[in-house]
Amino acid sequence: MSGARAAPNQQEGIVTAFSLKRRTLFAAGAGALAAPSLLAGLVNAQESADKDVMANGADFKTLKLGSFKVTVISDGTRASDNPHETYGTNQPADAVTALLEQNFLPTAGFINGFSPVLVDTGSDVVLFDTGLGEGGRDAGTGKLAHGIRAAGYTPEQVSVVVITHMHGDHIGGLMEAGKPAFANARYVTGKVEFDFWKDPARVGTPAENGHKAVLQKVVPLAEKTTFIADGAEVVPGITAVAAFGHSPGHMIYRLDSDGQALILTADTANHYVLSLQRPDWEVRFDMDKSAASATRKKVFDMIATDRLPFVGYHMPFPAVGFVERQDQGYRFVPATYQFDI
């Protein structure tokens, strides 16, 4: 397939933390630096890395996962004020401020990123979520299509589009100028999620705008869509897992290739400090806040126990990392060179 490149074999004897034996996802079913030649090599390597992360104004990062090539693409970022109005809404404002200060973060505002993921399995090019699309471009988002091209693909090469859930920053890029943005793709999404947002009972409720967006962006693609449930296989090596709470049918996905695994956690955690270090804290955008908190703990307990990498849609770009248990929750550990060896 054009744009696909085979990943090199792992070096013999190297064991990665994420090459652990697969487990059930949920218990309930689920002096050398002075050498000029070496310095030149380091400069060249840095230049190569810079090109990988920033090409023609598009941010992307490509990772090896067994025989899969996983590319995280930035759809852009958005700045907001008053973190307490979004995170820790069930806590005193000074508690949120104190946790931000402890983590060297500003207390008056925050920046939120949006990171769709492209997975080249060798047989399929699978896109997870589509960013904000044309509606976000005036505000500096909607960069996905440009990022796909910068990464060496075209939107026409995408064979499967998976929608983790139907909030606007995930479905906004499905259509472009009234036409499907991924002309040759079929679509996969959760049945529970689709049924909720399509239902006219959403009219007159806080979910009405989301309902209208789904009618505009998702329903026109329904004939080419497969509606799935927990445990469904999207393509070989990619499995859906129910992770309800953030939205009624929110799904996450497990990638397995050549004994390595990675979890796409979508919006299970929306902030790398406020949602992970305090998973019980409520988030304004979680529709069922109790269920969302329970799901956060279940998902990240598993990721911490199995020492698996994950990609979180709203984690700091390139949105890839690990977690370890800490105090009341989890500490986010950004990935560095784990996928390069």
Protein Blocks (a to p, Z undefined) as FASTA:
>chain_A
ZZiacdddddehiacfklcccddfblnopaklmpmklmmmmmmmmmmmmmmmpgghiacd
dddehjbccddddebdcddehkllmgoplbcfklmmmmmmmnopafkbccddddddddde
hlaccdehjbjmjmlmmnopaklmmmmmmnopafklpmbdcdfbfcfklmmmmpgghiaf
blmbccdddfklmmmmmpmklgopaklmmmmmmmmmmmmmmmmpccddehiafbghiacd
ddehjbmklccddddeehiacddekjmbabfklmmmmmmbccfklmblmlmmmmmmmmmm
mmmmnopacddfkbccehiacdddehjlccddddfklmmZZ
